[in-house]
């Protein structure tokens, strides 16, 4: 009993570190000068959700819309979160660029 509790705690800590690392990596990639590196991480869960939807279609004899929609909706939650981080970082970068342009014009 005690061993399973310790393993569960260690897995939970690993999951938190993994998610925090992914968020920090997304912030780092979104702050880059080029916009494309910040779109890599949102693309991965999007493609995975498409794969889940295709597998739901492949394993069913008839088209069942419930599992397809569920896999698309639930699979794209990380995509939406990562795109929100991307949009926030790019907006901050855009505002900073506009302020720099205004300061250059003032000189």
C-alpha positions, 0 to 999 in steps of 0.5 A: 500500500505504501509503495503504490502511494509513493509511486503515485506521488512520484508519477504526479510530480513527474506529470507536473514537471512535464507539463510545466516544462512544456509550457516553458518551452512553448513560451520560449519558442513563442518569444523567438523572432520567427513565428514558426517555432512557436507553432510546432508544439500546438501542431503536435496535439492537433495531429494526435487528435486527428490520429485519434479521430481516424482510429475511432473511424477505423475501428468502428464498423459504422460511422459513430459521431460521438467518439469522433467528436469527443476525440477531436474536442478533448484532443484539442484542449492542449492545442487551444492552451498552447495557441493561447500562450502563443498568441499572448507572447506574440501580442506582447512582442508586437506591442514592444515592436510598435513602441520601438517604432514610435520611439525611433520616429520620435527621435 
